[in-house]
Amino acid sequence: MLPESVRIVEVGARDGLQNLPTPASWEVRAQLVDLLSHSGLRHIETGSFVSPKYVPQMAGSDQVFQSINRQSNVVYTALTPNLRGMEDALKSGADEAAVFASASEGFSQKNINCSIAKSLKRFEPVMELANQHDIPVRGYVSCIVSCPYDGPTTPQQVAEVTRELYQMGCYEVSLGDTIGTGTPLLIKKVLEACVRDVPMEHLAAHFHNTYGQALANIYASLEEGLAVVDSAVAGLGGCPYAPGASGNVATEDVLYLMEGLNIKTGIQMDKLLEAATFICSQLGISSRSNTGLALASGS
């Protein structure tokens, strides 16, 4: 049975923008977040507190958080990979923190220069500080199907890292098909492995659309009872450490699917399209959303 409602976590302003070759100014990023927050979205990744030396696209995240017109019913999340990041997120008034780990050793080394075990150890002080300030923490697991360096990832590898993040205190763990090679059967096997230790209501889907399978994988996840989906407006994104990885699945496409399934999201398509038009215009790029392109052409 499909869920009656789905919470869509908008990741375009962080995960989407951080991998584009030309950084958007913090002013543009703040305006994007404001547009998204008026679309009915209730959960928006707003910025990332990492070294601008490594991720220049996220420089000025403190200014983004401090300048947005906050809506009382919207959660504004910050990616905080270490204690310094968590401290900066608290100063900037983030509602929620997020940490990330990989299910693949090769990707962990290439992405954050350490093993999976060491990356998890780094999160302990982050979790402790978050708990002290009553800040919820969301976890991410990357390469849940395959890795550009290690090849296929086993469902058990994913389940182990997911369990670690959940037991560490992450209220929700988002499962990321980082290079988009997943297909519905593979995704179901991953979910089946994860729910042995983590309840489905604490899992989320984060699928890239490299092979055009993201929507099919989301539907397969819904069939398993999952009810939280990450997506990025206009299909923004990619991954510099995953060669060939295209953007996140587009929020417009996910919303169109949900509407067709009579699943409630609370999101208004016209407002979402305003945000997509704005950011694509600012970046000088075309939307990767099939729904967005079709609606823009009057189809």
N, C-alpha and C positions, 0 to 999 in steps of 0.2 A: 504494500500500500504506500502511495506517495504521501509526503507530508502536506499538511494543509497550508503551511506557511514556511517561507525560507528567509533566513537573514543573509543579505548580501553584504559582504565586507569589501568596500571599495579600496583598492590598493594602487590606483593610478597615480596619485600624487606622491607616492613614495616608490614603491616597487616599479611602477611604470616609468616615472621620470628619471630615476637614478641611473638607468642604463642607456639613456639617449646620449648620443655623442655631443650634442650642444646643450649645455645646462640652461634650464629656465631660471629666471631671477626669482628671488624669494617673494617678490611682490606678485609675480604671475602665479606662483605656486599657491600663495595665500588666496588669490582671487579664484583659482580653480577649486580650492577646498570650500570656499564660500558658496560657489555655484552648486557644487555637489551636495552641500548640506541643505540646500533648499529644494532638492529633488525628491526628498523622502528617504534618502539613505540615512541609516542610523549608526553606521560604523565606518569611519574613514581613517585610513592610514595617512597621517599628515606629514610626517617627516622622519628623518633618521639622524641619530646623534652618533656619528662616526667621524673619523678624521677626514677633513676636506682634502687632505693630501691623497687619500685613496679613493674617496667618493666625492669629487668636487660638485657633482650635481645636487648633493644634499647640504652644501654649505648654506648657512643662514636659516637652518631649521628652527632655531630659537626665535628668530624674527617672524617666521611663518606662524608659529604657535601664538606668539604675543600679539599678532596683528589680525588674526581671523576674527570674524564676527560669530562667536560661539552660539550654537543652538543648544538649548537645555536638554534636548532629547537625542543628541548626537554624541557618540564616543569618539574622541580624537586620540589616535594611537601613535606612539613613537617607537621606532626600532631602536633597541638599546643593547648592543652586543657585548658591552662590558660595564664595569662599575662606573667609570667616568661618564659613559653614555647615559646611564640611569640617573646619575646626579644631575646632568644637564637637562634631562627630560623633566625631572621634578621641578627644577628652577623655571622651566618654560611652561609648566602647568599642563603637561600631558595627562590625559585621563587614564591612559593604559600604556603599558610597556609591552614590547615584543622581543623575543629572543629566537635565534635560529640555529639549527644544527643540521648536519647532513646524515643521510643513511649510507653514504658512500665515503670510504676513507680517502680515496683519490680526490673527490670534490672538496672534502673538508680541508685537505692540505692546500689545494689550489686556491680555494676561496678565502680561507682565514688562516692559512699557514700553521695549522695544528691538527692533531688527531681528533676524532670524534670524542673520545674520552676526555681529552684536555679541554675541548670546547664546552662540554657539559660542566666540567669543574669550574670553568670561568663564570658560569651563570649562578653559582651558589651565592656569592656576595650580592649579585644583582637581585636575586629572589629575596634575599634577606632584607635589603634596603626597601624593596617594593612592599614587602610585608609590613615593615615598620610604618610605611606611609599609606597603608591600605590601598595600594595601587594594584589592580589585577594585571596578570602577565599572561600573554598569549604566546604559544610556541609554534615554531615552523620546522618542518622536516623537509629537506630538499632531496631530489633524486630518488623518489619513491619507486620508480619503475626501472630507470637505467641512468647510468652516469657516462659523461663523455670521456672519462678517463679509465674507469673500471669496468665498463660494460653493464650488463643486467644487474639489477639490485633484487635480492630475494625479499619476499614479503616479510620473512622473519627478521631481516635486518631493519626494515622499516618499523616493525612492531617493537623491537627492542629500544630504539631511540625514542619512539613515541611514548612508550611506557616510562622511560627515564624522565622525559620532560613533564609528563603528567604527574608522576610521583614527586617530582621536584616542586610542584606547585602551580604549573601552568593550568589554568582553568579550561583551556581549549588548545588543541594541537591541530594545526593546519597542514595537510599532507600535500606536498608540492611535486607535481610532475614537471620538473625543472626544464627538461629538454623536449617535453611534449610527445614522447614516444608511446605513451600509454594507450591502451584500447580497453573497452568496457570489461572484458573478462579479466584482464590483468588488474584493473582497478578494483574489481570485486574481490579478487584474491588478497589484495593488500588490505582492504577493509576487513575482510574476514579474519586476517591475522591480527590486526590491531585491536579489534573489539574483544579479543580474548582477555585483554588486560585494561582497556580503556573503553568506557561506555560510549556508544555512538553519539549521544548528545554532547560529547566533549570533543568531537572530531569535526574537521572542516575540509573542504576540497579546494585546492589551489592548482588549477590546470592550465598549462600553456597550450597554445593551439598550433604548434609547429606542423603537425601532420593533419590538421583539421579534425581532430578527434575530441576536442575539449567538451563540446556540448553533449556528444554521445557519452562521454565519460561522466559528465555531471548527471545525466539521466540515469545511468547505471548506479551512481552513488545514491540518488534519490530513491531508487528501488530498494536499496539496502537500508534506508531509513535515515540517511544523512540529511541535515537540514540547514547547513551553513556553507555558503559558497563565496570564495574570493574571486574578484574580477576587477578589470581596469577599464575605465571609460575609454572609448575609442580603440580598445585593444592595445594600449600602450605597454611597452615593456621589452623584455629580452633578458639575456644574462651574459655579461662579458666573459664569464668563466665557463660558459656552456656554448661552444661554437655551434652556430646554426639554430639556436633557440630563438623562436619568434616571440611575439608578445603574449601577455596574458590573454585569456579569453575576454572578449569585450563585454562590459556590463550591459550594453544595449542588447546584445545577442542573448545573454542570460535572462534578462528581463522579458524579452519576447518569448523565450521558451517557457518561462514561468507563467506568463499570461495565457499562453496556449494550453497549459496544463491546469489552469484555474488555481494556481498556487499563489497565495498572497505574499507580496513583498513590501507594499506601502510606497513603492517608488513610482514617480510620474515620468513617463517616457519623454514628454516634451521638455521638461526641465533637465533631464539627463542629456538630451541632445544639445541643449544650450551649452552645457559644460563641455561636451565633446567638440562642438564647433569652436568654442573659445580657445581651448588648448591646442587644437590642430592649427588654428589660425596663428596663434602665438609662436608655435614651433615651426610653421611652414611645412607641415606634413599632411598626409591624407589619413583619414580614419581607416582602421583595419576592421571596423564593425560592418558586417554584411547588412544587419538591420539598419544601422545608421545611414549607410549609403543608399539603401533602398528607400527609406523614408525621406531622405533629402532629395531624392529624384522624383518623389511623388508616387512611387510604386505602391 
